[in-house]
């Protein structure tokens, strides 16, 4: 009974959402009930390419500004968690 009441309360709360939020709520609910993850929509290739180019420009600009101002730049590294022995060995050789 609690499950039915909870679902109905959720649905009542979701009825006041906008159409975009309502669709998102329904997708999250179906994902929760089915156990499958929500698939993110993919962006077109030209847009992704432009985003990557802009990111490169931003990093170049940040490096140039840090070089001019003589400040320290923090470089993001990959994850420390490694899945296999060979990857772990390669990482150890690089360090």
Backbone as a chain_set.jsonl record, in Angstrom:
{"seq": "XXXXXXXXXXXXXXXXXXXXXXXXXXXXXXXXXXXXXXXXXXXXXXXXXXXXXXXXXXXXXXXXXXXXXXXXXXXXXXXXXXXXXXXXXXXXXXX", "coords": {"N": [[0.813, -1.185, 0.0], [1.952, 1.217, 0.774], [3.764, 1.642, -1.324], [2.056, 2.106, -3.521], [0.8, 4.436, -2.61], [3.001, 6.142, -2.395], [3.81, 6.259, -5.07], [1.594, 7.51, -6.187], [1.657, 9.971, -4.881], [4.085, 10.944, -5.835], [3.393, 11.18, -8.56], [1.411, 13.11, -8.421], [2.893, 15.287, -7.478], [4.578, 15.563, -9.653], [2.839, 16.437, -11.565], [2.687, 19.177, -11.582], [4.938, 20.038, -12.821], [6.926, 21.484, -15.506], [6.73, 20.776, -19.067], [9.2, 19.786, -20.045], [10.554, 19.121, -17.679], [8.749, 17.262, -16.7], [8.937, 15.223, -18.596], [11.588, 14.489, -18.146], [11.338, 13.572, -15.519], [9.667, 11.332, -15.917], [11.375, 9.743, -17.491], [13.449, 9.283, -15.638], [12.051, 7.86, -13.724], [11.243, 5.545, -15.138], [13.78, 4.541, -15.681], [14.663, 4.01, -13.106], [12.824, 2.045, -12.309], [13.18, 0.055, -14.248], [15.86, -0.506, -14.16], [17.757, 0.172, -15.991], [20.206, 2.439, -17.259], [19.893, 5.953, -17.986], [20.183, 7.062, -21.275], [22.348, 9.395, -22.566], [21.766, 12.082, -24.819], [23.512, 12.377, -27.914], [25.776, 14.802, -29.194], [25.967, 16.573, -32.323], [28.658, 15.98, -34.671], [30.068, 18.226, -35.686], [29.541, 20.184, -33.794], [30.712, 19.032, -31.504], [33.366, 19.01, -32.385], [33.869, 21.76, -32.592], [33.588, 22.443, -29.9], [35.768, 21.098, -28.791], [37.893, 22.404, -30.085], [37.583, 24.99, -29.052], [38.108, 24.427, -26.377], [40.821, 23.767, -26.518], [41.842, 26.25, -27.307], [41.205, 27.738, -25.04], [42.818, 26.466, -23.089], [45.374, 27.035, -24.113], [45.346, 29.821, -23.919], [45.136, 30.111, -21.15], [47.564, 28.954, -20.332], [49.351, 30.755, -21.506], [48.672, 33.148, -20.174], [49.338, 32.399, -17.565], [52.063, 32.014, -17.88], [52.915, 34.57, -18.476], [52.213, 35.931, -16.126], [53.762, 34.596, -14.308], [52.777, 32.496, -12.663], [51.826, 29.493, -10.884], [50.802, 26.546, -12.531], [48.254, 24.188, -12.29], [48.103, 20.917, -13.25], [45.764, 18.702, -14.477], [45.59, 15.292, -13.808], [45.195, 11.874, -14.95], [42.926, 9.327, -13.747], [43.769, 7.631, -10.727], [43.095, 5.093, -10.124], [43.522, 1.911, -11.467], [42.805, -0.615, -13.843], [43.989, -3.11, -14.774], [46.878, -5.321, -14.481], [48.886, -4.787, -16.367], [48.416, -2.132, -17.136], [48.889, -0.935, -14.705], [51.602, -1.499, -14.418], [52.672, -0.065, -16.576], [52.025, 2.515, -15.793], [53.603, 2.726, -13.504], [56.137, 2.676, -14.642], [56.153, 5.097, -15.991], [56.1, 6.934, -13.935]], "CA": [[0.0, 0.0, 0.0], [2.837, 2.38, 0.822], [4.308, 1.854, -2.669], [1.028, 2.744, -4.345], [0.61, 5.792, -2.11], [4.197, 6.89, -2.759], [3.752, 6.518, -6.514], [0.56, 8.494, -6.491], [2.139, 11.267, -4.395], [5.078, 11.358, -6.822], [2.711, 11.596, -9.777], [0.729, 14.378, -8.133], [3.931, 16.314, -7.424], [5.112, 15.733, -10.997], [1.845, 17.042, -12.444], [2.89, 20.624, -11.626], [6.191, 20.317, -13.52], [6.825, 21.881, -16.905], [6.76, 19.599, -19.943], [10.566, 19.252, -20.107], [10.824, 18.488, -16.386], [7.875, 16.105, -16.589], [9.54, 14.174, -19.428], [12.778, 14.037, -17.416], [10.845, 12.806, -14.371], [9.194, 10.035, -16.415], [12.555, 8.974, -17.885], [14.143, 8.843, -14.427], [11.223, 6.853, -13.07], [11.359, 4.294, -15.894], [15.136, 4.029, -15.476], [14.71, 3.466, -11.746], [12.033, 0.818, -12.24], [13.696, -0.978, -15.149], [17.242, -0.824, -13.814], [18.645, 0.608, -17.076], [20.642, 3.822, -17.139], [19.372, 6.878, -18.983], [21.158, 7.306, -22.324], [22.465, 10.82, -22.852], [21.756, 12.352, -26.258], [24.82, 12.715, -28.455], [25.821, 16.051, -29.945], [26.498, 16.412, -33.68], [30.118, 15.971, -34.747], [30.593, 19.58, -35.88], [29.456, 20.883, -32.51], [31.761, 18.46, -30.654], [34.649, 19.48, -32.908], [33.995, 23.154, -32.176], [33.797, 22.488, -28.448], [37.151, 20.667, -28.531], [38.785, 23.473, -30.528], [37.476, 26.06, -28.073], [38.805, 23.986, -25.16], [42.255, 23.913, -26.786], [42.144, 27.683, -27.28], [41.157, 28.174, -23.64], [44.005, 25.993, -22.363], [46.518, 27.805, -24.597], [45.241, 31.162, -23.347], [45.435, 30.0, -19.72], [49.009, 28.74, -20.199], [50.017, 32.006, -21.85], [48.451, 34.087, -19.075], [50.117, 31.959, -16.4], [53.474, 32.241, -18.186], [53.149, 36.011, -18.37], [52.097, 36.353, -14.72], [54.666, 33.745, -13.516], [52.048, 31.758, -11.638], [51.922, 28.037, -10.959], [49.662, 25.946, -13.211], [47.942, 22.853, -11.816], [47.746, 20.065, -14.373], [44.915, 17.581, -14.08], [46.088, 13.998, -14.256], [44.17, 10.847, -15.067], [42.522, 8.635, -12.536], [44.805, 6.794, -10.131], [42.607, 3.714, -10.14], [43.898, 1.233, -12.703], [42.089, -1.878, -13.891], [44.75, -4.337, -15.014], [48.28, -5.313, -14.07], [49.731, -4.163, -17.39], [48.247, -0.688, -17.019], [49.557, -0.533, -13.473], [53.038, -1.555, -14.677], [53.008, 1.06, -17.458], [51.932, 3.734, -14.997], [54.754, 2.723, -12.617], [57.305, 3.015, -15.446], [56.103, 6.539, -16.312], [56.368, 7.71, -12.714]], "C": [[0.865, 1.26, 0.0], [3.401, 2.686, -0.552], [3.298, 2.559, -3.57], [0.813, 4.196, -3.92], [1.794, 6.673, -2.514], [4.186, 7.242, -4.242], [2.718, 7.585, -6.837], [0.977, 9.888, -6.014], [3.187, 11.815, -5.351], [4.417, 11.892, -8.074], [1.987, 12.918, -9.579], [1.744, 15.516, -8.095], [4.481, 16.599, -8.812], [4.12, 16.419, -11.925], [2.02, 18.555, -12.549], [4.177, 21.01, -12.357], [5.928, 20.803, -14.937], [6.993, 20.637, -17.779], [8.15, 18.969, -20.011], [10.903, 18.51, -18.813], [9.975, 17.238, -16.187], [8.438, 14.92, -17.386], [10.775, 13.605, -18.736], [12.381, 13.175, -16.219], [10.394, 11.413, -14.804], [10.362, 9.153, -16.827], [13.3, 8.452, -16.668], [13.364, 7.736, -13.724], [11.311, 5.513, -13.797], [12.75, 3.691, -15.738], [15.262, 3.383, -14.104], [13.974, 2.131, -11.653], [12.612, -0.303, -13.096], [15.127, -1.38, -14.816], [18.227, -0.442, -14.904], [18.994, 2.071, -16.892], [20.028, 4.662, -18.252], [20.484, 7.167, -19.984], [21.173, 8.796, -22.623], [22.424, 11.031, -24.368], [23.139, 12.782, -26.716], [24.727, 14.003, -29.257], [26.345, 15.775, -31.352], [28.011, 16.606, -33.701], [30.69, 17.377, -34.872], [30.575, 20.372, -34.577], [30.529, 20.363, -31.558], [33.138, 18.957, -31.069], [34.897, 20.928, -32.48], [34.255, 23.281, -30.69], [35.23, 22.104, -28.105], [38.143, 21.747, -28.939], [38.774, 24.634, -29.539], [38.208, 25.694, -26.783], [40.316, 24.122, -25.333], [42.665, 25.376, -26.721], [42.163, 28.189, -25.843], [42.392, 27.73, -22.865], [45.255, 26.755, -22.813], [46.527, 29.199, -23.975], [45.592, 31.128, -21.86], [46.932, 29.795, -19.496], [49.776, 30.029, -20.475], [49.872, 33.031, -20.724], [49.254, 33.697, -17.839], [51.605, 32.173, -16.618], [53.814, 33.719, -18.021], [53.143, 36.449, -16.905], [52.998, 35.547, -13.788], [53.958, 33.026, -12.387], [52.18, 30.262, -11.891], [50.647, 27.501, -11.595], [49.478, 24.535, -12.683], [47.453, 22.045, -13.005], [46.911, 18.913, -13.854], [45.496, 16.298, -14.651], [44.936, 13.018, -14.35], [43.861, 10.208, -13.735], [43.646, 7.743, -12.029], [44.385, 5.333, -10.167], [42.897, 3.086, -11.497], [43.304, -0.167, -12.676], [42.942, -3.118, -14.0], [46.193, -4.182, -14.561], [49.152, -4.573, -15.077], [49.612, -2.646, -17.326], [48.984, -0.178, -15.794], [51.077, -0.514, -13.688], [53.471, -0.393, -15.553], [53.005, 2.356, -16.678], [53.152, 3.85, -14.08], [56.025, 3.111, -13.374], [57.346, 4.516, -15.746], [56.471, 7.396, -15.111], [57.788, 7.499, -12.303]], "O": [[0.557, 2.239, -0.679], [3.513, 3.853, -0.926], [3.644, 3.494, -4.293], [0.662, 5.08, -4.764], [1.608, 7.818, -2.928], [4.507, 8.365, -4.63], [2.956, 8.46, -7.67], [0.679, 10.88, -6.679], [3.191, 13.009, -5.651], [4.818, 12.93, -8.599], [1.959, 13.753, -10.482], [1.481, 16.596, -8.624], [4.815, 17.742, -9.125], [4.515, 16.934, -12.971], [1.548, 19.158, -13.513], [4.47, 22.198, -12.496], [4.858, 20.571, -15.5], [7.355, 19.57, -17.284], [8.268, 17.744, -20.034], [11.463, 17.414, -18.841], [10.425, 16.267, -15.577], [8.422, 13.779, -16.925], [10.99, 12.393, -18.735], [13.023, 12.162, -15.941], [10.701, 10.424, -14.138], [10.359, 7.953, -16.554], [13.739, 7.302, -16.659], [13.951, 6.792, -13.195], [11.438, 4.466, -13.161], [12.892, 2.47, -15.671], [15.892, 2.336, -13.958], [14.443, 1.2, -10.999], [12.545, -1.473, -12.719], [15.557, -2.482, -15.157], [19.422, -0.704, -14.765], [18.17, 2.857, -16.423], [19.688, 4.151, -19.32], [21.607, 7.483, -19.588], [20.131, 9.39, -22.901], [22.992, 10.235, -25.117], [23.854, 13.472, -25.989], [23.721, 14.263, -29.918], [27.1, 14.822, -31.544], [28.572, 17.306, -32.858], [31.693, 17.693, -34.231], [31.495, 21.141, -34.297], [31.187, 21.15, -30.877], [33.973, 19.285, -30.226], [36.0, 21.277, -32.058], [35.044, 24.122, -30.26], [35.843, 22.712, -27.227], [39.122, 21.99, -28.233], [39.822, 25.198, -29.223], [38.851, 26.544, -26.167], [41.014, 24.541, -24.41], [43.704, 25.712, -26.152], [43.032, 28.976, -25.469], [42.953, 28.498, -22.084], [46.106, 27.085, -21.987], [47.572, 29.699, -23.558], [46.274, 32.026, -21.366], [47.51, 30.386, -18.583], [50.73, 30.356, -19.77], [50.839, 33.703, -20.364], [49.788, 34.562, -17.145], [52.338, 32.475, -15.676], [54.869, 34.07, -17.493], [53.981, 37.253, -16.495], [52.996, 35.793, -12.582], [54.477, 32.952, -11.274], [52.591, 29.829, -12.968], [49.546, 27.935, -11.255], [50.435, 23.763, -12.631], [46.506, 22.437, -13.687], [47.299, 18.229, -12.906], [45.848, 16.23, -15.829], [43.832, 13.298, -13.884], [44.478, 10.527, -12.719], [44.391, 7.166, -12.822], [45.229, 4.44, -10.232], [42.565, 3.649, -12.54], [43.293, -0.829, -11.639], [42.63, -4.117, -13.352], [46.668, -3.077, -14.296], [50.05, -3.823, -14.695], [50.616, -1.946, -17.45], [49.623, 0.873, -15.832], [51.76, 0.384, -13.197], [54.518, 0.206, -15.312], [53.877, 3.204, -16.871], [53.682, 4.946, -13.895], [56.891, 3.792, -12.826], [58.412, 5.131, -15.756], [57.08, 8.456, -15.256], [58.23, 8.058, -11.3]]}, "num_chains": 1, "name": "protein.A"}
